Amino acid sequence: MKPSLSSRALRRFAPRGQASRGICTSVVAGLIALIALTACRESSTPPVISGGSAADSADQMLIGVTFLMTTKGIERGELNADTAYVLDEQTRFDLRRAHVNFKTETGAPEGTMDANRGVYNQRTQILEGWGDVVVKLTDGRTLKSPHVTFNQLTHKVSSDTTYALARANGDTQTGKGFLSNQAFTTFSCLANCKGDGTVLLPATAR
């Protein structure tokens, strides 16, 4: 069974300019999941977003959504977003104010990721975050970057742009591009790597 993204809540809204009551519905869009909204509220128009392209082309607009990210039936993360635009026949989700709680295979907390905007592609099983992306790990490390990618198939976290990684004691590492596993127990800086303080990589890395 391939990894899947499932949502516990879904809401459909009327087209822009037509006020109507939201209709709770369930949708199966190639996701092994139950999709349902926690509450239905009235809405007259979708919120205006920068560029407006997602709102204009979206099949649906969802408010206050929670998705489960599973691999072989095991929950490995929970994705929340203030707003989600459903695109490409319900295979791509354009998210606003996205927050992810990552978990180990046993369900223990592994870290979090926050982004101003996120896009999840159900076909490729890839989640991308843009705009002041912040990844916080349970050991106190914090990573910041304009763009971070999480591959649900391989459980790899990566970036192709600048990043800064810091420990609670003040040690920092910067670079351009990185590749890590989901637990950040293996971490590789790809270019322009610099460090301030002791080595920032996990103790298991050599």
Secondary structure, 3 states (H helix, E strand, C coil): CCCEEEECCCEECCCCCCCEECEECCCCCCCCCCCCCCCCCEECCCCCCCCCHHHHHCCEEEEEEEEEEEECCEEEEEEEEEEEEEECCCCEEEEEEEEEEEECCCCCEEEEEEEEEEEEECCCCEEEEEEEEEEEECCCCEEEEEEEEEECCCCEEEEEEEEEEECCCCCEEEEEEEEEECCCCCEEECCCCEEECCCCCCCCCC
